[in-house]
């Protein structure tokens, strides 16, 4: 009889269903819908549940990301029983032959950024919905790819978002000496089934969309306006340069907006100019307040 152990993750929308033994060998799978899960009959069955958003299969567990229409406490036991019943009746978790044959080649190319120390490596498929920054190898529990990249002596920081990896280097090497090596490594790592990000281990700043909305609703009107301006006008341009910007706080007394810079934007020589001449001027104009100042909390 199959015995499933239910374990929570740092992301409240994702729950792990652990087996007593390994169900895959050195392979990781992520399925977004029933058509995507051709190589996993079990994942296909799980997608018949209306609240299942994403299915991850790795090592000795199946992790499921839910939509917000239900809470895990209401359905987790039934899901565990369904998985146990499926396996006990001889159901196939992963068709190894099909999943191996399905491996698709990808393309990876490098893009320059305004930060001469950072290069943006663009991948021909989506990698994550969560922007994650790693300052050192000790922070890479959620990203086997970032962990491996830090083993290169010239890698200083790694930032992963959407379909790209932004790598910041130390000054010991020029990009022309190392770009091919990094690009080739990323391409081979992903093509060989390596995990870029384990979404179940990402520490999310906001637990889910509901709490994010609640936090937004509690802010003052000016802070809400600032967040909307950053999201609509600033973030897309910053992302194109291999970075990210996040709202930190707004002080009504001295009119100071504090933001967090990540990826290629962090430590970029032109970031101060961008903050002052770009974002600050935009906020002054759109909020009609010349007293507004913008500071980076990690600059």
Number of C-alpha atoms within 10 A of each C-alpha: 8 13 17 19 12 18 13 14 16 14 18 16 20 23 20 22 21 20 17 11 11 12 17 16 10 12 16 15 19 19 20 15 17 17 10 12 20 17 22 23 16 20 28 19 14 21 20 11 11 11 18 20 18 19 24 20 22 19 16 15 21 23 22 26 21 20 15 14 9 13 13 19 8 9 11 17 14 11 18 18 13 15 22 18 15 17 15 13 9 8 14 15 19 19 12 15 9 12 15 13 9 11 12 10 11 12 15 20 16 17 15 16 19 17 20 17 22 30 23 27 23 21 20 13 12 11 18 16 11 14 16 22 20 22 16 14 19 9 12 21 15 19 22 16 21 28 19 14 20 20 10 13 11 17 23 19 24 27 23 29 21 16 15 25 29 27 25 25 21 13 12 9 13 13 17 8 9 13 15 13 12 17 20 13 16 24 19 15 16 18 15 14 15 18 22 20 20 16 22 21 15 18 14 15 8 13 13 13 11 11 11 12 11 10 11 14 11 10 13 11 10 14 19 15 15 17 16 13 17 19 14 10 12 18 16 14 12 21 19 13 21 28 29 25 20 16 18 14 16 21 13 12 6 10 15 16 21 18 20 17 22 27 32 30 27 21 18 21 13 13 19 16 12 15 17 14 12 13 18 20 18 17 21 15 12 11 14 10 12 12 11 19 20 20 17 18 12 11 14
